Amino acid sequence: MTTYTPKEQVLAKYRNRCILCGRKTETLHEIIPKSQLPRTWKREGNRVPLCFMCHNKVHRDGASLWRDRLESRRDKIAEAD
């Protein structure tokens, strides 16, 4: 029986694809950062895959500016499944 890490579970849920552009990725982004959500930052739904380019853009622009868009994309993908 294969045991998956929490990171692998999140990546598998989104088929290892960036939720913004669809590129293949192994990078996760926390919508609400660990510093603001220290006890539950790993909770389901807070971690989403972003490719290197999108991840850098989100951090460069300010992750809080992207929060609504990331949550919206996450929710649309969850509804489609």
N, C-alpha and C positions, 0 to 999 in steps of 0.2 A: 504494500500500500504506500503510495506516495504522499508525503506531507509537504504542503506548500507553506512558504513563509507569508506573512501578511503582505509584503511587497509583491510577491508572485501572485497572490490572490487578486490584488487590485489590478495588476497588469493583465492577468487572464480575463478578468471581467470586461475590460475594454479592448481585448484582443491585441494588447501591446501597441496600441495606437494612440497618438496624441489626440486629446479631445478637441483641440482647436483646429489643427490642420490635417490630421489623419496620418501623419508620418509615423513610421515604426519607431518605438522608443522603449527605453528601459528606465526612464527617469520619472520619478513621482514628485508632485508638488502638493504641499499642504495648503488648502484654501485659507484656512485660519491657522497661522503659524503656531508652532509649539510654544513660543514665548507668550502668546495670548491665550493659549488653551493647554496649559501644561499637563493636566491630568488625562485629557481625552483627545489629544491631537491626532492620534492614530485611529480614531473612531471611523466606522464605515461612512463613506461619503465625503470625508474631509480630505482624503488623498486621491488625487487624480493624475493620470499620466499626461505629461507634456514633453514634446521633443526638446532637444537642446536649444533650438532657435526660439521656440515659443516660451520656454522656461526663462531664458535670458530676457526676452522682451517683457514678460510679466514682471520680473524683478527690476528691470531697468525703469519701467513706467511706474512702478509702485504696485505691489501685489493687491493692496486694498482697492485700487481702481479697477482691478480685474475680477474682484470677488463675485459680483453679480453675474457677470458673463460666464465665469467658470461654473458657478452653481447652475445656471440656466442650461449650459451645454451638458453638464453631468446629468441633470434631470431629464433632458430630451433623450439622451442615450439610454437611460434607465427605462423610460417609457417605451422605447422602441423594442426593448428586449422582452 
